[in-house]
Amino acid sequence: MRYEFRVTGRLSAAVAGAFPELDKVLAPEQTLLFGQVTDEAHLYGLLLRFQDLGLQVVEMRQLPEG
């Protein structure tokens, strides 16, 4: 499964480094992180990492495979 996470703010390289399995694209006032999520446990682990770092996830969506 591929997912996209949209978080508030432009993440620094150090903070984005906490998500080595995800690619990063900076957008105005937001950062998009996207990549392969292996299973439900991995998904919940990513969400916990966002929370632990104090990041606000404003959108999360599953991307079509392809």
Backbone torsions as a table, in degrees:
resi	resn	phi	psi	omega
1	MET	NA	137.4	174.5
2	ARG	-107.1	137.8	-179.9
3	TYR	-128.7	154.0	171.9
4	GLU	-121.8	134.4	177.4
5	PHE	-120.4	127.2	177.7
6	ARG	-107.9	119.0	-178.1
7	VAL	-117.3	151.9	179.2
8	THR	-71.6	135.0	175.6
9	GLY	92.1	162.9	177.9
10	ARG	-97.0	113.3	-175.6
11	LEU	-72.9	139.0	173.8
12	SER	-72.0	165.2	177.6
13	ALA	-60.8	-36.7	-179.4
14	ALA	-65.1	-44.4	-179.9
15	VAL	-69.9	-43.4	177.9
16	ALA	-61.1	-27.7	178.1
17	GLY	-64.5	-16.2	176.6
18	ALA	-73.3	-6.4	-179.0
19	PHE	-127.6	64.5	-174.8
20	PRO	-64.4	-21.1	-178.9
21	GLU	-83.8	-5.4	-177.7
22	LEU	-113.3	144.6	172.6
23	ASP	-85.9	157.6	-174.1
24	LYS	-127.3	138.1	172.6
25	VAL	-133.4	124.6	177.9
26	LEU	-83.6	135.6	176.5
27	ALA	-127.1	164.5	178.1
28	PRO	-56.4	117.8	176.0
29	GLU	65.4	9.7	178.5
30	GLN	-147.2	164.9	172.4
31	THR	-128.8	135.7	175.1
32	LEU	-103.2	128.7	175.1
33	LEU	-118.6	133.5	-177.6
34	PHE	-148.9	153.1	178.1
35	GLY	164.7	-174.0	-177.7
36	GLN	-75.1	132.0	173.9
37	VAL	-115.9	120.1	-169.5
38	THR	-73.0	-36.1	-178.3
39	ASP	-164.3	-178.4	-177.7
40	GLU	-62.7	-38.8	178.8
41	ALA	-62.4	-40.4	177.4
42	HIS	-63.4	-42.7	178.9
43	LEU	-59.7	-48.7	-179.7
44	TYR	-66.8	-33.1	175.7
45	GLY	-63.9	-40.9	176.5
46	LEU	-62.7	-45.3	179.7
47	LEU	-61.4	-37.2	176.3
48	LEU	-66.5	-38.6	176.4
49	ARG	-61.8	-44.1	176.2
50	PHE	-56.9	-46.7	-178.7
51	GLN	-64.2	-46.0	-178.9
52	ASP	-60.7	-30.9	179.1
53	LEU	-88.7	1.7	178.4
54	GLY	72.5	25.0	-179.1
55	LEU	-89.8	139.9	178.7
56	GLN	-97.1	112.7	175.5
57	VAL	-84.0	115.4	-178.8
58	VAL	-95.8	-18.0	177.1
59	GLU	-156.8	141.1	175.6
60	MET	-139.1	131.9	178.7
61	ARG	-148.6	148.7	175.7
62	GLN	-82.5	132.7	180.0
63	LEU	-93.6	150.4	175.9
64	PRO	-65.6	143.9	176.2
65	GLU	-71.9	145.7	178.0
66	GLY	162.5	NA	NA
